[in-house]
Amino acid sequence: MAVSLIDTHCHLTFPELLADRQRLVVEAAEVGVTRLITVACHPGEIPVALELAEKFPGVYVAAGVHPHEAIRCDEAWLAALAETWQHPKTVACGEMGLDYYYDFSPRDVQRAVFHRQLELAATAGRPVVVHCREAYDDVVGILREHGLVGRPVVFHCFGGTAAQAAELRSLGWRTSFTGVITFRKADQQREACRRTPPSMLMFETDAPYMSPEPVRGMRPNVPANLVHTVRFAAGLHGMSFEELAESSTREALRFYRLDGR
């Protein structure tokens, strides 16, 4: 049975991937990763992301201001985002959110930029892709404040607990898992994945970061490696790789409205 997977979050615009973009897209498709969502983390990456999406039928775009970039965000950036969110190959707003681990931007600035993006996203009609690192309570509070309960929101590269993942599901939101679940010390992420109903699972590489086992040492990570993460997760759920590939792809296509509905 041929599989068809979607890498719901990668960064093809990053230099270590952009130089080999043709090969990476082809090699991903050869192992069944037929669709990729490349994420622009600031407006400077948007033209390249859209160019990739226009060149490759299976490539789509999400665009936002990453919390690391919040300190540089101004109204011109926000206007560029609002325009990009109307492009036919843009499928999501983000990634956006809060990162209290690195604090590359002051926390008050991160929160302000997150608020502004959500205000603009309210009229875009797109799912919201969230970056959340050591800022769970603030992120959830801000999403609630903007009336996003029951709306399409995904916490990408989910690193929280099983209890937090369950709370997010109760709010109508999703969690997306990376190759981190294959890491030896990632018990928390594995348990969160294991307790998520298979029908609600989505997967990503977050390439060029976090290559999964058995290619843990690969630099950079590439979209084709998504198959390793999905195969590992299938084992956690006692399913075949093909079964989980089918259900997770169906959920991702529905979430990002790529299923024609």
Buried (B, 14 or more C-beta within 10 A) or exposed (E): EEBBBBBBBBBBBBEEBBEBBEEBBEBBBEBBBBBBBBBBBBBEBBEBBBBBBEEBEBBBBBBBBBBBBBEBBEEEBBEBBBEBBEBEBBBBBBBBBBBBEEBEBEBEBBBBBBBBBBEBBBEBEBBBBBBBBEBBEBBBEBBEEBEBEEBBBBBBBBBBBBEBBEBBBEBEBBBBBBBBBBBEEBEBBBBBBBBBEBEBBBBBBBBBBBBBBEBBEBEBBBBBBBBBBBBBBBEBBEBEBBBBBBBBBBBBBEBBBBEEE
